[in-house]
Amino acid sequence: MPKKINVAVAGASGMVGGELLDLLEKRRFPVGEFLPFNSGRKAGAVTFGKKKHLCRKPSFAALKKADLVFFASTDDVSERFAKKLAAAGVWCIDDSSRFRLDKTVPLVIPEVNAAAIEPGRRLIAGPNCTLTGAAVALHDIHKKFRIEELRIATYQAVSGAGKSAMRQLEAELKYYLKRGGAPELKYRKFPHPIAFNLFPQVGGFDRNGVSVEENKVEAELKKIWASPRIKISVTAVRVPVLRGHSLSIWAKTRRRWTPAALRSTLAKTPGLEFFSDPYKYPTPLAAVKTSGVKAGRLRVSGTSPREFQLWIVSDNLYKGAALNSVEIAEYLVKNELL
Ligand SMILES: NC(=O)c1ccc[n+]([C@@H]2O[C@H](COP(=O)([O-])OP(=O)(O)OC[C@H]3O[C@@H](n4cnc5c(N)ncnc54)[C@H](OP(=O)(O)O)[C@@H]3O)[C@@H](O)[C@H]2O)c1
């Protein structure tokens, strides 16, 4: 019998939280006591282990009853509790962006940098859902051929912005199909209508005109690959897809390669499903609720013989968040850290 682990989920009623509960059950994570939390703004319940559980507002005392806390709510909730809980001996896996760039907190994708996990550092961050695809798909190529420059254009699903963003797209679609045009919504998650539209803005802009998301992708990818000198340039675009982030990437390497060497590296990269047939490229719809990252349309770029292009897709709620967190937890159990 595996040891039972008391698990708390802050944000159990959210998009990532819902997938987390589902994955913990599907993957038979040895959950003992189960403690779900929401904002407490309205009564909410979640189903886990075939039982309904009432969600509560999180407090330090209530969270501390767990051996492991998944944070899938807001930066502020992670800020208030995660470091204190970790110092008190509770393992914390944080999907918010609050500690991702904190030098004392490992930022982890198990198949890329599990070695960053240490017994003494009980707070572990999971990365932004957008860069996960690139971090996994290009990791082995980076190790072998050293990527020097990386250009990324993103095509990001609305679920990346949480359940209220999904509701905005659904409401706009219904209105458009019934009456045409865009509705006047009381609350908008996005700066523009998203149904039948797209816009090059994910988060606010800094003084140089770079968006929050573009900065996150650059900084977090450098940290995960431990490659601070790599040059990364990103354009993040929100598209009317419900689930699944796609990336079009251009990568220039220091070392030379042949297309065959790239293909064989991609085919063996852990966590990646590589499609070498150009007609079998991955799409966000086909990636929904699938584990791992998918890539296709590999080609030599027209601008340099050391630059190649690749199309990458991953489910932002799975490998981009909940699945990655559950895999971190499984790593802790497997290595007897938890
Ligand atoms: N969506 C993605 O693809 C994705 C990917 C990677 C990381 N993340 C990160 O994961 C976290 C959750 O994202 P999400 O998309 O699941 O958001 P979401 O669908 O909006 O859900 C947010 C969850 O947090 C809870 N919450 C909000 N304010 C709270 C508070 N003050 N105290 C306690 N709980 C609170 C909500 O409870 P109520 O139900 O009561 O409102 C809900 O359960 C965010 O930090 C996000 O940046 C998301």
The ligand as an SDF file (V2000), in Angstrom:
LIG
                    3D

 48 52  0  0  0  0  0  0  0  0999 V2000
   -5.4070   28.6240  -17.2700 N   0  0  0  0  0  0  0  0  0  0  0  0
   -4.2080   28.2170  -17.6330 C   0  0  0  0  0  0  0  0  0  0  0  0
   -3.9950   27.7180  -18.7460 O   0  0  0  0  0  0  0  0  0  0  0  0
   -3.0560   28.3310  -16.6700 C   0  0  0  0  0  0  0  0  0  0  0  0
   -1.8320   27.7750  -17.0210 C   0  0  0  0  0  0  0  0  0  0  0  0
   -0.7320   27.8980  -16.1610 C   0  0  0  0  0  0  0  0  0  0  0  0
   -0.9000   28.5440  -14.9620 C   0  0  0  0  0  0  0  0  0  0  0  0
   -2.1070   29.1020  -14.6500 N   0  0  0  0  0  0  0  0  0  0  0  0
   -2.2310   29.7630  -13.3520 C   0  0  0  0  0  0  0  0  0  0  0  0
   -3.0600   28.9330  -12.5320 O   0  0  0  0  0  0  0  0  0  0  0  0
   -3.8310   29.7440  -11.6450 C   0  0  0  0  0  0  0  0  0  0  0  0
   -5.3090   29.4040  -11.8230 C   0  0  0  0  0  0  0  0  0  0  0  0
   -5.6970   29.7050  -13.1530 O   0  0  0  0  0  0  0  0  0  0  0  0
   -7.1170   29.3000  -13.7280 P   0  0  0  0  0  0  0  0  0  0  0  0
   -7.0260   29.4950  -15.1820 O   0  0  0  0  0  0  0  0  0  0  0  0
   -7.5440   27.9910  -13.1870 O   0  0  0  0  0  0  0  0  0  0  0  0
   -8.0450   30.4540  -13.1090 O   0  0  0  0  0  0  0  0  0  0  0  0
   -9.6300   30.4360  -12.8540 P   0  0  0  0  0  0  0  0  0  0  0  0
  -10.3020   29.4800  -13.7590 O   0  0  0  0  0  0  0  0  0  0  0  0
  -10.0350   31.8690  -12.8970 O   0  0  0  0  0  0  0  0  0  0  0  0
   -9.7690   29.9000  -11.3490 O   0  0  0  0  0  0  0  0  0  0  0  0
   -9.2330   30.6110  -10.2670 C   0  0  0  0  0  0  0  0  0  0  0  0
   -9.4230   29.8110   -8.9860 C   0  0  0  0  0  0  0  0  0  0  0  0
   -8.8400   30.5400   -7.9030 O   0  0  0  0  0  0  0  0  0  0  0  0
   -9.8210   30.7890   -6.9040 C   0  0  0  0  0  0  0  0  0  0  0  0
   -9.5730   32.0960   -6.2810 N   0  0  0  0  0  0  0  0  0  0  0  0
   -9.6580   33.3070   -6.8480 C   0  0  0  0  0  0  0  0  0  0  0  0
   -9.3680   34.2810   -5.9400 N   0  0  0  0  0  0  0  0  0  0  0  0
   -9.0960   33.6330   -4.7790 C   0  0  0  0  0  0  0  0  0  0  0  0
   -8.7500   34.0670   -3.4620 C   0  0  0  0  0  0  0  0  0  0  0  0
   -8.6130   35.3580   -3.1600 N   0  0  0  0  0  0  0  0  0  0  0  0
   -8.5600   33.1300   -2.4940 N   0  0  0  0  0  0  0  0  0  0  0  0
   -8.6890   31.8100   -2.7890 C   0  0  0  0  0  0  0  0  0  0  0  0
   -9.0170   31.3370   -4.0130 N   0  0  0  0  0  0  0  0  0  0  0  0
   -9.2160   32.2350   -4.9870 C   0  0  0  0  0  0  0  0  0  0  0  0
  -11.1610   30.7560   -7.6540 C   0  0  0  0  0  0  0  0  0  0  0  0
  -12.2220   30.5160   -6.7430 O   0  0  0  0  0  0  0  0  0  0  0  0
  -13.7690   30.9610   -7.1040 P   0  0  0  0  0  0  0  0  0  0  0  0
  -14.3320   29.7950   -7.8790 O   0  0  0  0  0  0  0  0  0  0  0  0
  -14.3780   31.1300   -5.7590 O   0  0  0  0  0  0  0  0  0  0  0  0
  -13.6830   32.2140   -7.8960 O   0  0  0  0  0  0  0  0  0  0  0  0
  -10.8900   29.5870   -8.5980 C   0  0  0  0  0  0  0  0  0  0  0  0
  -10.9970   28.3620   -7.9080 O   0  0  0  0  0  0  0  0  0  0  0  0
   -3.4650   31.1970  -11.9790 C   0  0  0  0  0  0  0  0  0  0  0  0
   -2.4650   31.6190  -11.1080 O   0  0  0  0  0  0  0  0  0  0  0  0
   -2.9430   31.1090  -13.3960 C   0  0  0  0  0  0  0  0  0  0  0  0
   -2.0310   32.1400  -13.6940 O   0  0  0  0  0  0  0  0  0  0  0  0
   -3.1940   29.0010  -15.4510 C   0  0  0  0  0  0  0  0  0  0  0  0
  1  2  1  0
  2  3  2  0
  2  4  1  0
  4  5  1  0
  4 48  2  0
  5  6  2  0
  6  7  1  0
  7  8  2  0
  8  9  1  0
  8 48  1  0
  9 10  1  0
  9 46  1  0
 10 11  1  0
 11 12  1  0
 11 44  1  0
 12 13  1  0
 13 14  1  0
 14 15  2  0
 14 16  1  0
 14 17  1  0
 17 18  1  0
 18 19  2  0
 18 20  1  0
 18 21  1  0
 21 22  1  0
 22 23  1  0
 23 24  1  0
 23 42  1  0
 24 25  1  0
 25 26  1  0
 25 36  1  0
 26 27  1  0
 26 35  1  0
 27 28  2  0
 28 29  1  0
 29 30  1  0
 29 35  2  0
 30 31  1  0
 30 32  2  0
 32 33  1  0
 33 34  2  0
 34 35  1  0
 36 37  1  0
 36 42  1  0
 37 38  1  0
 38 39  2  0
 38 40  1  0
 38 41  1  0
 42 43  1  0
 44 45  1  0
 44 46  1  0
 46 47  1  0
M  CHG  2   8   1  16  -1
M  END
$$$$
